[in-house]
Amino acid sequence: DPLSCSRSPSNGTSRRLSVDEMYLADTGGQYLDGTTDITRTVHWGVPTPLQKQAYTRVLMGNIDLSRLVFPSSTAGKNVDSFARRALWDVGLNYGHGTGHGIGNFLSVHEWPVGFQSNNVALTAGMFTSIEPGYYQDGEFGIRIEDIALVVEAQTKKPFLTFEVVSLVPYDRNLIDLSLLSPEQIRYLNTYYETIRARVGPELLRQQLDEEHEWLWRNTEP
């Protein structure tokens, strides 16, 4: 299979990673109770101003779409711009879809859920990825991908919103807090509290002390 070969490390294509570059990890697995698809981008050194601004604006788009409240039966294409607006504000964009449906122990990319023009309307119970990004050809790539469940919003009329079920911290080294709104910072803090509450006890149960310390450092308010 040429496609699988192109995605596998080999002596001809693999190289040593450096602390002076960004690293994008698109991860996932299939389990008896569901499928995961989570992407994080990290930088272990000193990111450039463009890298930091682009990452922060990708994160802003991820947050803005994830916390959106919208009418029932809204088509994904009608809310796609919420994931892009922070990038559009400074003349940046990405050329891929904002998200796709995710099957329960089925296809990682499951039709027909998503945010493109040919996807169906969003309804409660659907799982979709939310994954804005930014790519500078030949230099670096950024994507922040979470899985979100469409749920009923706490509104008088029947509106919908998303509940993010991926519980992985974002890279603090790449976030420019000065760009975030108070609402976006509150969302981040609530998300980090959720990660601590749900993942922390399991790490302790498995006696993964080093991992637990890492989690606590990376979910500070």
QUIGI-V673935 format. One record per residue. RES is the residue in one letter. PHI is phi in radians with two decimals (* if undefined). BURIAL is + if it has 9 or more other C-alpha atoms within 8 Angstrom, else -. Layout:
res = (RES	RES)
phi = (PHI	PHI)
burial = (BURIAL	BURIAL)
This chain:
res = (D	P	L	S	C	S	R	S	P	S	N	G	T	S	R	R	L	S	V	D	E	M	Y	L	A	D	T	G	G	Q	Y	L	D	G	T	T	D	I	T	R	T	V	H	W	G	V	P	T	P	L	Q	K	Q	A	Y	T	R	V	L	M	G	N	I	D	L	S	R	L	V	F	P	S	S	T	A	G	K	N	V	D	S	F	A	R	R	A	L	W	D	V	G	L	N	Y	G	H	G	T	G	H	G	I	G	N	F	L	S	V	H	E	W	P	V	G	F	Q	S	N	N	V	A	L	T	A	G	M	F	T	S	I	E	P	G	Y	Y	Q	D	G	E	F	G	I	R	I	E	D	I	A	L	V	V	E	A	Q	T	K	K	P	F	L	T	F	E	V	V	S	L	V	P	Y	D	R	N	L	I	D	L	S	L	L	S	P	E	Q	I	R	Y	L	N	T	Y	Y	E	T	I	R	A	R	V	G	P	E	L	L	R	Q	Q	L	D	E	E	H	E	W	L	W	R	N	T	E	P)
phi = (*	-1.04	-1.15	-1.17	-1.12	-1.20	-1.75	-1.83	-1.15	-2.60	-1.06	-1.45	-2.06	-1.37	-2.61	-1.30	-1.35	-2.09	-1.31	-1.70	-2.45	-1.48	-2.29	-1.88	-2.06	-1.67	-2.00	3.10	-2.75	-1.98	-2.17	-1.08	-1.92	2.67	-2.12	-2.00	-2.68	-2.28	-2.09	-2.27	-2.07	-2.31	-2.43	-1.58	-2.08	-1.93	-1.23	-1.27	-0.99	-1.15	-1.06	-1.21	-1.17	-1.10	-1.06	-1.08	-1.25	-1.12	-1.10	-1.04	-1.16	-1.06	-1.15	-1.07	-1.31	-1.11	-1.71	-1.17	-1.93	-2.52	-1.11	-1.03	1.12	-1.31	-1.31	-0.99	-1.06	-1.39	-2.05	-0.99	-1.16	-1.12	-1.36	-1.88	-1.01	-1.10	-1.29	-1.02	-0.98	-2.07	1.35	-1.96	-2.84	-2.34	-1.74	-1.99	-1.20	-1.38	3.14	-2.58	-1.14	-2.23	-1.35	-1.54	1.03	-2.29	-1.26	-1.17	-1.88	-1.89	-1.18	-1.98	-1.41	2.74	-2.10	-1.70	-1.13	-1.76	-1.63	-1.37	-1.15	-1.36	-2.37	-1.00	1.77	-1.37	-1.84	-2.43	-1.47	-2.19	-2.54	-1.15	-2.77	-2.75	-2.30	-1.82	-0.91	1.34	-2.15	-2.82	-2.35	-2.29	-2.59	-2.17	-2.09	-2.16	-1.68	-2.25	-1.75	-1.34	-2.30	-1.29	-1.47	-1.48	-2.19	-1.14	-1.57	-1.25	-1.90	-2.15	-2.70	-2.01	-2.03	-1.28	-1.87	-1.35	-2.11	-2.35	-1.07	-1.57	-1.40	-1.09	-1.11	-1.89	-1.65	-1.67	-1.07	-1.15	-1.51	-1.42	-1.40	-0.98	-1.15	-1.18	-1.18	-1.09	-1.06	-1.04	-1.10	-1.13	-1.08	-1.16	-1.09	-1.12	-1.05	-1.05	-1.20	-1.66	-1.64	-0.93	-1.06	-1.21	-1.10	-1.16	-1.06	-1.55	1.02	-1.65	-1.16	-1.11	-1.16	-1.13	-1.12	-1.07	-1.07	-1.15	-1.10	-1.61	-2.15	-1.06	-0.99)
burial = (-	-	-	-	-	-	-	-	-	-	-	-	-	-	-	-	-	-	-	+	+	+	-	+	-	-	-	-	-	-	-	-	-	+	+	+	+	+	+	+	+	+	+	+	-	-	+	-	-	-	+	+	+	+	+	+	+	+	+	+	+	+	+	+	+	+	+	-	+	-	-	+	-	+	+	+	+	-	+	+	-	+	+	+	+	+	+	+	-	-	-	-	+	-	-	-	+	+	+	+	+	+	+	-	+	+	-	+	-	+	-	+	+	+	+	+	-	-	+	+	+	+	+	+	-	+	+	+	+	+	+	+	+	+	-	-	-	-	-	+	+	+	+	+	+	+	+	+	+	+	+	+	+	-	-	-	-	+	+	+	+	+	+	+	-	-	-	-	+	-	+	-	-	+	+	+	-	-	-	+	-	-	-	+	+	-	+	+	+	-	-	+	+	+	+	+	-	-	+	+	+	-	+	+	-	-	-	+	-	-	-	+	-	-	+	+	-	+	+	-	-)
